Amino acid sequence: MRNIFILYMPVNNYEAMVHYTDTIVNKVDQERIFNFLEKSEVKILKDIFGNKKLTIWGSRDSGPNRSKFNKMKPGDDIMIVEGKNIKLLGKIAYKTVSNTLSAKLWKNIKNGSIEGWNLIYFIANPIEINLPFSEFNKLLDYEENYTLKGFTNVSDERLKLFYNHYDNLYDVLMRIKTGEKPYEVMRDKLKLQNDEKNLFQNEVEIDEEVSPKELTEHVRMQWALVNMGLKAGTRVWVPKNDQGKITKEYSFSDFEKEFTSGIDVDARYVENIDVVWKEGFKINAAFEVENSTSVYSGLLRFSDLKIVAPNSSYPLIIVAPEERREKVRRQVTRPTFNAMKFNRLVKFLSYEMIDEVDKFTAKNTSVNSSVLLERAEGLVS
């Protein structure tokens, strides 16, 4: 159960807004601060953010603030609220206590002194959401006129209330921001779906025996997707059973250690998705490579993912040879997947298109993820 932390800034607080601009809007160059951190801390931040600029905020080191700060864990949600609006939404990536780093980042503008925002947290996936705080109050069942002061966190009781209905605050608020109604989690449906897997298996095509050549093609496509994700600056997940094959063929082993690190899903149902791109503490895209196995199995993993994380909006992409496009289309329109609107959610990317993009970007050390993702096609008009 992820904690939710809230930082309140009064409207027109000039000092807070100057600091906000310096270390959140403009972000912070890594070289500016790494001399103030331990080597182990630098490694952690590098693992999370790569070479990207850092989003940093802090609080005064008082007794009440320290108590809340001690509860913070990577992946927890954090909001910065200005007046009656949620200004920023993000995830806690790392925290540290440092008066020297605080002095480097923030000075007291009024008298030039350094009072120390020594409780420092690094924020992943920050987005300026500008959503009325009243929308958050509805989700957590607060009174409409509930007001904030300073640095606070949501009680365990209200967290349980929220997670009994929803999957992830970040995705829920993003859905509200775009004018959509959040989906509630369907725990009973997930249990039913997995209980009935054997019944569905009678209706799907039986997998053919997989040849060594086909296994090689599957691994080759996994590596192409992994390599493209790395060039796009994401971290990558591949099922543990497949990691050794990629390491053997391509001498790469820097995979995400755990599928769920920072992500609010039950990994049992989804950790065998062939390739996942992750940035900070959210998924950027999920890929199922279907070289010769039944397309149904990949779609079933996607449906599990959408049940445990119904408010997620990242692309779900079936990767297969062009000759299998029609087979993928038929499976997507099966009643069990049609009910989940997979005709709109799941897209198709051919081996041929991946090879074309891979060849086009072969000499590039970095690319935008859209170079590949925008070439994924819908399956139903």
C-alpha positions, 0 to 999 in steps of 0.5 A: 500500500503506497503512502500519499504525502502532501506539501502545502504552499500558500498562494503567493508565497514568493520564497517557496515559488522561487525554490519551486522554480529552481529545483522543480520547474528547471530541475537540477543538473546532477553535477551540481549536487553529487559532490554533496552525496555519498557514492552509494546515493549517487549510484541509486539516483543514477539507476533511477534517473540515468543522466537526466536532470533531477526534481528535488524538494525538501522540508524543514527538519522539525519533529513532526516533519521528521516523523512523516519523512521517516515513513517515505518509501520509494514509489510513494505518491507526493503532491505539492498543493498551492492554495486550492489546486494540486500543482505537482504530482509525482513519486518519491524516488529517494530521500536523504537528510543533508544540511550541506545539500540543502544549503546548496539548493535553497537559501532563505530569501528574506534574510539570506540565511540558510534555515535548512530544508534538510529533509530532502526527497527526489521526485520521479515522474513529476508532472504539473497537473493543476487539478483542483484539490477538491478532486482529491478530497472526493477520492479520499472521502475528506470533507469538501472544505478540508484544508492543509497545513505544511507537510502531511500524509494520508492516514492508513485508514483513508489509504485502505479506503482508496486502495479498496477502490482504485489502483494508483493515485497517479493514474487516477488523477491523470484520468480525472485531469483528462475528463475521464472517470477513473476505473475501480479495480476488479479483483473478483474479475481477476480471480474469475478470469484466472480460475477459468483459464482452462475453460478458455484454452479449449477454444484457442489454437494449440501452440505448435512445437517451437523450433530453435530458429523460432526461439532465436527470432523471439529472443532477437525481437526481445533484444531489439525492443530492449535496445530501443528502450535503452536508447529512449532512456527507459529501464527495461524488464524481461521475464527472469526465464528470458534474461539469461538467453539475452545475456548469452546472445547479446552480453546485456544483463542490466535488467530491472531487478523486479517487475514491480519496483515502484509500480502498484500491481500484483506481479504474479499475473504480469511478470511474464510480459515479454518486454516492459519499458519503465521510466522512474516509477511508471510503465512506458509501454508493454510488449508481447512477442508472438512468434509462434505461440498462440496470440491468446496467451499474450493478450491474456497477460495484457488483460490481467495487467489491465485488471490489476492496473485499470487506470494505466494508459501506457501502450499495450503492443503485440509484436509479431510477423506481418503474416500473423496480423490477421490472427492477432486481429481475430483474437483481439475481437474475441468476446472476452477481450472485446469486453475490455475494449482491447480493440482500442487498447491493444496495437500491432507492431510487425517484426518488419517494422521493428527491423526497419526502425532498428536499422534506421536508428542503428547509429544513434545512441539515443532516440525518442520512444515515439520513433517506435511507439507511433508506428504501432497500428490499431487492429480494428477500425 
